[in-house]
Amino acid sequence: MTTHTQTSNHPPTTKTPPRATARDWAGLAVLALALLLLAVDATVLDLAVPAISADLAPTTPQLLWIIDVYSFVLAGLLVMMGNLGDRIGRRRLLLIGAAGFGVASLLAAWAVSPEMLIGARVLQGVAGATLMPATLGLIRSMFLDPRQRTVAIAVWSAMAGGGAAAGPLLGGWLLEHFWWGSVFLVNLPVMLVLIALGPFLIPESRDPNPGRFDLPSAALSMLALVPVVYAVKETAAHGLSLTMALIAAVGVLAGVLFVRRQRTLANPMLDLKLFALPRFRTAVLTNLLSVFALAGVLFFGSQYLQLVLGQSPMQAGLLLLPGLAASVVASLAAAWLVQRVRPGVALGGGLTVAAVGSALFLWLSPDVATSTTPFILGFLLIGAGVGVALTVSADLVVGSAPAERAGAAAAVSETAYETGIALGVAILGSVVMAIFRNGLDLSNVPDDRIGAASESLGAATGFARELPQSVSNAFLTSVHEAFVSGMHFAALGTASILLIAAVLAFRAARA
């Protein structure tokens, strides 16, 4: 195989950065496939929730674990994996991750219990942690020209949206023709293409002077995130408890120790000096909050479409498509937009648009005739706003770091991204379900069946079919109205969070 000289390891002597070659752009397409693999997997699973509930009968906590354990395991490992890629080679880490993700997908497809599926999702998270920072880190080292890099990151972000857009349609078709496990098998062809073409089109890159890999920092980075996300999830689902407070305290303590250790190391795993830059701090925070909104809406939105409005998986995918397609278009348009306005202004504008979309969900009801249009329009605005926000924030994060630290900087951005997904599903999903349970009319439900009837939206819908016709309709109406009430509360909270993030972005632009 012909050796490709990595430009990032041989900085140009002139002030004008070298422009990317045709091979670099072809390599970008292969990198985008890696992100496509991850994005398709995320939204495909959202549509499969009702089918998984019916087949494996998971409890509500188990269902939430199935959805988001992947994201927060991935988030817990991203900083370590981004640092590892800088050392052993980002392309090597990418190809290892692709193979591992394919194996984990096979295990998930044929899971026979909630516990087995959760375990497979954990393995997907471990493999995904090698893919995410490697893709963005390689883009930073392949595209040294700032304008070309912005375009490349826009393509990268658009592929994330494109995968999310393809997920519901592909997943809807698979769920109508095959069993739910088939949604995981779509990863395999993409993984095979990535492994076959990656060595030829993607140049290897690494930090030429990485220093010593610090195992204590790696352990502390995981201990800082995972316990906190777990405590948030369990507290949102079951209320405050001393156990959860202690678990969260462990995470906070680990985070403090991690930060202190990074300040003393000559070659820190996470360069804290980057956070001294206002645009870097704002980009990371807005990245997290925008994905928080999108992930939560996708989680409860797909259940709403299928179990409240009565849409098939394919119909639900079609109703989600305009918003996901808007995310693709907006991601690409962001590369043009930031050439004409300040990045902070573009970021704040995108977040404001997404907040307006979230507010439109307040008009949703159990009536399909009056709710379809507000749902499509609201999700379209959320998709467009988040698409702009993700491209601009990722560009700001990656552009702030030197090329040799590209993997570590990318890991910060991806940690915010994946943490946002985990928290969006955990917090918004748990809030919706808490209000749902409190709003159910259980007066006609036997005492020994109340737990089963209120376990989840899918369980309540299935239980309604077992009741006599005289009380079934009234109970089902209560189920639908209670779930919609939870959605209204989550939508209001999401809109408020996005507006706060928009204010921070506009302030950063003025600074």
Stockholm file with secondary structure:
# STOCKHOLM 1.0

chainA/1-511         MTTHTQTSNHPPTTKTPPRATARDWAGLAVLALALLLLAVDATVLDLAVPAISADLAPTTPQLLWIIDVYSFVLAGLLVMMGNLGDRIGRRRLLLIGAAGFGVASLLAAWAVSPEMLIGARVLQGVAGATLMPATLGLIRSMFLDPRQRTVAIAVWSAMAGGGAAAGPLLGGWLLEHFWWGSVFLVNLPVMLVLIALGPFLIPESRDPNPGRFDLPSAALSMLALVPVVYAVKETAAHGLSLTMALIAAVGVLAGVLFVRRQRTLANPMLDLKLFALPRFRTAVLTNLLSVFALAGVLFFGSQYLQLVLGQSPMQAGLLLLPGLAASVVASLAAAWLVQRVRPGVALGGGLTVAAVGSALFLWLSPDVATSTTPFILGFLLIGAGVGVALTVSADLVVGSAPAERAGAAAAVSETAYETGIALGVAILGSVVMAIFRNGLDLSNVPDDRIGAASESLGAATGFARELPQSVSNAFLTSVHEAFVSGMHFAALGTASILLIAAVLAFRAARA
#=GR chainA/1-511 SS CCCCCCGGGSCCSSSSCCCCCHHHHHHHHHHHHHHHHHHHHHHHHHHHHHHHHHHHCCCHHHHHHHHHHHHHHHHHHHHHHHHHHHHHCHHHHHHHHHHHHHHHHHHHHTCCSHHHHHHHHHHHHHHHHHHHHHHHHHHHHHCCSHHHHHHHHHHHHHHHHHHHHHHHHHHHHHHHHSCTTHHHHTHHHHHHHHHHHHHHHSCCCCCSSCCCCCHHHHHHHHHHHHHHHHHHHHHHHHCCCHHHHHHHHHHHHHHHHHHHHHHHCSSCSSCGGGGGSHHHHHHHHHHHHHHHHHHHHHHHHHHIIIIISCCCHHHHHHHHHHHHHHHHHHHHHHHHHTTTSCHHHHHHHHHHHHHHHHHHGGGCCSCHHHHHHHHHHHHHHHHHHHHHHHHHHHHHHHHTSCGGGHHHHHHHHHHHHHHHHHHIIIIIHHHHHHHHHHHCCCTTSCGGGHHHHTSCHHHHHHHHHHSCHHHHHHHHHHHHHHHHHHHHHHHHHHHHHHHHHHHHHHHHHHC
#=GC SS_cons         CCCCCCGGGSCCSSSSCCCCCHHHHHHHHHHHHHHHHHHHHHHHHHHHHHHHHHHHCCCHHHHHHHHHHHHHHHHHHHHHHHHHHHHHCHHHHHHHHHHHHHHHHHHHHTCCSHHHHHHHHHHHHHHHHHHHHHHHHHHHHHCCSHHHHHHHHHHHHHHHHHHHHHHHHHHHHHHHHSCTTHHHHTHHHHHHHHHHHHHHHSCCCCCSSCCCCCHHHHHHHHHHHHHHHHHHHHHHHHCCCHHHHHHHHHHHHHHHHHHHHHHHCSSCSSCGGGGGSHHHHHHHHHHHHHHHHHHHHHHHHHHIIIIISCCCHHHHHHHHHHHHHHHHHHHHHHHHHTTTSCHHHHHHHHHHHHHHHHHHGGGCCSCHHHHHHHHHHHHHHHHHHHHHHHHHHHHHHHHTSCGGGHHHHHHHHHHHHHHHHHHIIIIIHHHHHHHHHHHCCCTTSCGGGHHHHTSCHHHHHHHHHHSCHHHHHHHHHHHHHHHHHHHHHHHHHHHHHHHHHHHHHHHHHHC
//
